[in-house]
Amino acid sequence: MKALIYHHLKDAILSRQLPPGKQLVENEISTMLQVSRTPIRSAINLLAEEGLVDIKPNKGAFVTNPTREEIVQAYDLRKRLEIMAASMAVRHLNANDFITMEECIQMEKEAIFSRNIKGYLQANQDFHMVYTKKCGNPFLIDFIEKLINQTAIYLILFDMVFDKESSARPYGYKEHWEIMEFFRERKLEKIISSLERHFDHAVESLQIQHEYKDLKGIFQ
């Protein structure tokens, strides 16, 4: 039962049926499903470990709802760290790395146009990690990977490209192609400028308005 509740709630968050800040009331879910609160609490704890839910002492569990300032800070730090990694990696990328980057971009493009956000997030992470892993600093690699996972949650919750009613035009994969070409040409200044634009655009895209469901609609 824990797995069932976990997947229902996670899918609802990933598909944007539950809004950021929505409280996940254990009693309400328990009544709807006619189960004890123990598997519900366990499922919510799993979601909290993944960063999709915030558990606030004496208040309850809520779908994560970062402030715009928090989002900007996370992207700004990620931008600075990835530029550092790119500067260290630019001379170490080889032909196989560029093949992998091209494959990531193609998968990303296909995922965007099929509105496969999970596939998009994986391709996006894989692309950025190609050059990050070539920086030679394991601490920097670890920090960037954690920030990619954190900012992925912001994309899940707020990126307009994946809103069915949005007219937002996808551009990320095109920017990735530009970044890759500058890496191929070993043009560090252009890599840095392209990464700065890429992350600034990412923040600008996180302004979604959406129709949401209540908990009852999730478990029907």
N, C-alpha and C positions, 0 to 999 in steps of 0.2 A: 504493500500500500504506500509505503514511503516513496518508492520509485515512481509510482503512478502520480502521486501528488507533486513530486519534484518536477517531473516532465511536463505536467499540465501547467504549472506555474511558470516554469522556465520558457516553455513555448509561448505562453501568453505574453511574457515580457519581451522575448526576442521578436515576436510578431507584432509588438506594439499594441496589444489589446489592453494591457494594464498600464496606466500612466506612471511616470516618475512621481514618487511621493505617495503612491497608493498604499494604504495600510493593509497588511495581510492579517486579518483577524482570525486567530486560531479557532475561537468558538464558532464563528460564522462558517468557516470551512468544515469544522467538525459536524455541525448541524446539517449542512448540505449533503455531506458524504456518509453521515451516520458512522463515523469512526472516532476513535479516541484522539486526543490531542498529541499523543506521543509521536506517531509517524508524521504528523503535520509539522511539529516542531523540528524534527530531524530533517525534513525536506527543506524547511526554511533555513536551517543552519547550513545546509549544503549550498544553497543559493547565496548565503552571506559569504561563505568562503570563496565563492567565485566573483564576488563584488557586485552581484546583481541586486542584493537586498542589504539594507542597513538595519541592524538590530539596536534599538535605543533603549537603554535601561529604564524600566518603569513606564515605558511608553508603548513598546511593541516593535513589530517588524514592518518595514516599509520598502517598497521598490526604490532603489537608489535614486537620489534626486540631487545631483551636484549643482552648485551655483555656477553661474557663468564665469565668475572669477576663478573658481576651482578648475574649471575646464581649461580656461586660458592659461593658468599656471602650469597645468599638466602638459599641455601642448608646447608651451614655451620651453619648459625644461627638456622635453623630448627633442625639440628642434635643436637646442644647444648641444645636447649629448650626441645626437646623430651627426651633426656637423663635425663635432670632434672625432667621432668614429670614422666618418667619411674622409677626413683629412689624414688619418692614420692608415686608412685602407686603400687609398686611391692608387698606390703603386703596387698593390698586391693582388688585385683582381686579375683573373686569367680568363681564357676563352670559355672554359666550362662554367665559370660564374656568370658570364654574359648570356650563355645559353639558358641557364637556370632563371635569370632575370626575365628573359624574353618569355619563357614558359609561364612565369608568374603573371606577367602583364596580360598574356592571352587568357589565362584562367580568370583573372580579375575582370577583364572586359566581358567575358561570357557570363560571369556571375552577376555583374551589374545589370546587364540587359535582360537577364532571366529573373532578376530581383531575388537572387539567392544570397542573402546577407551573410550566412555562415560561410559559404564558399568564397565570398568577397573578402571577408575578414581574414581567412586563412591565406589566400593569395597575397593580400596586402602585407600581412605579417612576414610571409616567406620572402617577399621582395626586399623589404627593409632589412631583414636579417642576413641577406646574402652579403652585403657590404659591411654590415655591423660586425659579423663574425670574422671578417678579415682585418679588423683593427688591431688584434693581438692583445687586447686588454680584457681579461675575463670579467673583471668587475664592471667595466663599462658595458660589456655585452649583456650582463645580467640586469643591470639597471635599465637599459634600453628595452630589453624584452619585457620587463615588468611594466614599463610605461606603455608599451604597445598594447599589452593586455588591458591596461586601465583605460586607455583612450578608445579601445575597441568597444568598451561598454558605452561610451559616449556616442559612438557611431550607431550602435544598436538602438539607442534611445532617441537620438535627435537628428541623425543625418537625413536631410530632405530628399536625397536621391532615392531612398528606399521607401518613401511615402507614396502609396498608390495614387493619391490625388495630386501629387506634386508635379510641377512642370520643370523642376530643377534638372539641369543637364549634367550628366556625369563627365568629369574631366580628369579624375585622379589617375586613371590608367595612362592618359596622354602625358601627364606630368611625370609619371614613372618612366615612360619611354624617353623623355627628354633627359631625366636624371641619369638613366642608363647610358645614353649616348655621350654625355659629358664625362662619365666615368671611363667609357671606352677611349675617349680622346685624352684622358688624364688632365682635364681642364678644371683644376680645383676651384678657382674663383667662380666659375659658372656652376659647378656642382653646388657650392654654398648658396649662391643666389637662387638657384632652382629649388633647393630644399627649403629655403626661407619662404618662398612664394607658396610652395606646396603646403607647408604647415599653416601658413596664414589663411589660405583658401579652405583648409580643413575646418578651422575654427569658424569661418564665415558661414559654412554650410550647416552648422548645428543650430538651426532656428526653426524647428518643425512645430507645426500645430496639427493636432490629430484627434480623431474620434476614438474614445476608449470604451471598454466594457467594465462592468462591475464584476465582483468575484462570482456571483451567481451565473453570469453568462459564460464564465470560463469553464465551469464544471458541469454544464448541461450536456 
